[in-house]
Amino acid sequence: MARCGDHDREIAALRAQAERLKHALGKNAVVDQAIGVVITYGGVDAETGRQVLEEVSRRTNAEPAQVAEHLVRWPRRTWLPSTLHQALDATLERARSSASRADTQDRSRPASAP
């Protein structure tokens, strides 16, 4: 038969695990919302939005969740830290240029026969 102390430790461990999961899910939600901001601001697709967020995180040496929090708050605040804004604009410009080059190459290829 399990002792009361064992149950208490198990309950405490389960509560701690639930808190970690809740925190992780909250971060994922903020990251997804930030990707939506990038998509709307940059006029890019979802995959490009995720890549831009990751690249901005690398360029600014900030965790993706930190960048995401700034981006999600941006529409309400109407400002974004200048280093983050510059990195976002530069990264979006590169992403759009790459997409434009890819579109041009696709259009220059002959269509395959049906």
Residue, then its C-alpha position, 0 to 999 in steps of 0.5 A: m500500500a502506498r504511503c501518504g507522502d508518496h501520494d503527496r510527492e506524486i501529486a506535486a510532480l504532476r502539478a509541476q508537469a501540468e504547469r510546464l505543459k501549460h507554459a509550453l502551450g502558451k509559448n506556442a500560442v504566442v509564436d503562432q500569433a506572431i507568425g500571423v503578425v509577420i504574415t499580415y505585415g509582410g504579405v508572406d505565406a505561413e511557412t515564410g512567416r515561420q522562417v522569418l520569425e526564426e531568422v529575426s530571432r537569430r539576427t537579434n540574438a533573442e529567443p523566438a518566444q521573446v521576439a514573438e511576444h514583441l510582435v504580438r504586442w506591436p499592434r497595440r503598442t504601435w511601436l517595435p524595438s528598433t533593432l527588431h523592426q530593422a531585422l524584421d524588415a530586412t528579413l522580409e525583404r530578403a524573403r520576398s526577393s527570394a520568392s520573387r526570383a523563384d516565381t520568375q524561374d517557375r514562369s520561365r520554365p516550359a509547361s509540361a505536356p498534359 
